[in-house]
């Protein structure tokens, strides 16, 4: 079972929003890449 320590959103120049989580073994996992339509205003 992985414990999510941090979840943060990074806006990319190609108009995509990357959601990245930092988990216990101390490495980053890409959870999902979606279009900015979901996030109206960040």
C-alpha positions in Angstrom: 0.0 0.0 0.0 1.4 3.3 -1.1 1.1 6.4 1.1 0.7 9.6 -0.8 2.7 12.4 0.8 2.3 15.2 -1.7 0.1 15.8 -4.6 0.8 18.8 -6.7 -0.2 20.2 -10.1 2.3 21.4 -12.6 1.1 23.5 -15.6 3.0 22.7 -18.7 3.6 25.0 -21.7 1.7 22.7 -24.0 -1.5 23.5 -22.3 -1.7 20.2 -20.3 -1.9 19.8 -16.6 0.3 17.2 -15.1 -0.6 15.8 -11.7 2.3 14.3 -9.9 2.4 12.5 -6.5 5.3 11.8 -4.2 5.0 8.5 -2.5 6.7 6.7 0.4 9.7 5.2 -1.5 10.5 8.8 -2.4 10.0 8.7 -6.2 7.5 10.5 -8.4 4.6 8.8 -10.1 2.6 10.4 -12.8 -1.0 9.8 -11.8 -2.8 11.4 -14.7 -2.3 13.9 -17.5 -5.5 15.8 -18.4 -6.5 18.9 -20.3 -6.8 22.2 -18.5 -10.6 22.2 -19.0 -11.0 20.3 -15.8 -9.1 22.9 -13.8 -11.0 26.1 -14.5 -8.7 28.5 -12.6 -5.6 27.3 -10.7 
